Amino acid sequence: MDSEARSAASSQPRYRVLDLFSGAGGAALGYYRVGFDVIGVDIEPQPAYPFHFFQTDALDYLEGLIETGWAHDSLPVHAIHASPPCQHFTDYRRKGYGVGDGYPNLIAPLRELLEQTGLPYVIENVEKARPELRDPVMLCGSMFGLDVRRHRLFETNWPLPQPPCDHALQRAKGKRFPGATNRNGRYTVEVGVWRIPLATQHAAMGIDWMTREELSEAIPPAYSSYVGRDLFSHLAYEGVAA
């Protein structure tokens, strides 16, 4: 745990976020850094997940909590973040490579369950999922001084401000990273590839514990910290007790 996270833990009341489809915990760390406790849920084992974790189907878990009035979970939850699988929307599937074949679009059934909870929620996904999302905010690494673009969309059921990208700042630093060929340098780091050292990818994402595969599916913690700060203010404004 880093010093920023420890400081947040000691200085603020602890609201709790349920992190559905959690992966290895990129979003979780961002929420933790701004004052949330986090519970992760994913159908795959996540041995590196840094917080309390349940290995189970995320939609089944949420449906069970709703049906029992949250009675079988002793930990209160104040908000929900969900990052359903993005493979349904990937370019690879559209190009006919078959990578996305068999991956369902879970956004609509997920939203239906989230709305039943009555809690503030976040649905995160890739840019190609925009038609499925309601008035999403787009976040980019350039907004946070990171060496990645990694545009991701965030649907929330409270008003989340849309910050501006700063691609010009990234371009001003020059092409510092290898592209797919020796003639094609990049202004930003491509995540999940072998030609760029893992340590460089870690630094660009603000994540230092994930494998390449885990990193390729993660969002930078800076994104969820941005969302989390606004969520924290929303909960406090609504008078929700931590």
Secondary structure in CASP SS format (residue, H / E / C, confidence):
PFRMAT SS
TARGET T0000
AUTHOR 0000-0000-0000
METHOD secondary structure of the structure
MODEL  1
M C 1.00
D C 1.00
S H 1.00
E H 1.00
A H 1.00
R H 1.00
S H 1.00
A H 1.00
A H 1.00
S H 1.00
S H 1.00
Q C 1.00
P C 1.00
R C 1.00
Y E 1.00
R E 1.00
V E 1.00
L E 1.00
D E 1.00
L E 1.00
F C 1.00
S C 1.00
G C 1.00
A C 1.00
G C 1.00
G H 1.00
A H 1.00
A H 1.00
L H 1.00
G H 1.00
Y H 1.00
Y H 1.00
R H 1.00
V C 1.00
G C 1.00
F E 1.00
D E 1.00
V E 1.00
I E 1.00
G E 1.00
V E 1.00
D E 1.00
I C 1.00
E C 1.00
P C 1.00
Q C 1.00
P C 1.00
A C 1.00
Y C 1.00
P C 1.00
F C 1.00
H E 1.00
F E 1.00
F E 1.00
Q E 1.00
T C 1.00
D C 1.00
A H 1.00
L H 1.00
D H 1.00
Y H 1.00
L H 1.00
E H 1.00
G H 1.00
L H 1.00
I H 1.00
E H 1.00
T C 1.00
G C 1.00
W C 1.00
A C 1.00
H C 1.00
D C 1.00
S C 1.00
L C 1.00
P C 1.00
V C 1.00
H C 1.00
A E 1.00
I E 1.00
H E 1.00
A E 1.00
S C 1.00
P C 1.00
P C 1.00
C C 1.00
Q H 1.00
H H 1.00
F H 1.00
T C 1.00
D H 1.00
Y H 1.00
R H 1.00
R H 1.00
K C 1.00
G C 1.00
Y C 1.00
G C 1.00
V C 1.00
G C 1.00
D C 1.00
G C 1.00
Y C 1.00
P C 1.00
N C 1.00
L C 1.00
I H 1.00
A H 1.00
P H 1.00
L H 1.00
R H 1.00
E H 1.00
L H 1.00
L H 1.00
E H 1.00
Q H 1.00
T H 1.00
G C 1.00
L C 1.00
P C 1.00
Y E 1.00
V E 1.00
I E 1.00
E E 1.00
N E 1.00
V E 1.00
E H 1.00
K H 1.00
A H 1.00
R H 1.00
P H 1.00
E H 1.00
L C 1.00
R C 1.00
D C 1.00
P C 1.00
V E 1.00
M E 1.00
L E 1.00
C C 1.00
G H 1.00
S H 1.00
M H 1.00
F H 1.00
G C 1.00
L C 1.00
D C 1.00
V C 1.00
R C 1.00
R C 1.00
H C 1.00
R E 1.00
L E 1.00
F E 1.00
E E 1.00
T E 1.00
N C 1.00
W C 1.00
P C 1.00
L C 1.00
P C 1.00
Q C 1.00
P C 1.00
P C 1.00
C C 1.00
D C 1.00
H H 1.00
A H 1.00
L H 1.00
Q H 1.00
R H 1.00
A H 1.00
K C 1.00
G C 1.00
K C 1.00
R C 1.00
F E 1.00
P C 1.00
G C 1.00
A C 1.00
T C 1.00
N C 1.00
R C 1.00
N C 1.00
G C 1.00
R E 1.00
Y C 1.00
T C 1.00
V C 1.00
E C 1.00
V C 1.00
G C 1.00
V C 1.00
W C 1.00
R C 1.00
I C 1.00
P C 1.00
L H 1.00
A H 1.00
T H 1.00
Q H 1.00
H H 1.00
A H 1.00
A H 1.00
M H 1.00
G C 1.00
I C 1.00
D C 1.00
W C 1.00
M C 1.00
T C 1.00
R H 1.00
E H 1.00
E H 1.00
L H 1.00
S H 1.00
E C 1.00
A C 1.00
I C 1.00
P C 1.00
P H 1.00
A H 1.00
Y H 1.00
S H 1.00
S H 1.00
Y H 1.00
V H 1.00
G H 1.00
R H 1.00
D H 1.00
L H 1.00
F H 1.00
S H 1.00
H H 1.00
L H 1.00
A H 1.00
Y H 1.00
E C 1.00
G C 1.00
V C 1.00
A C 1.00
A C 1.00
END
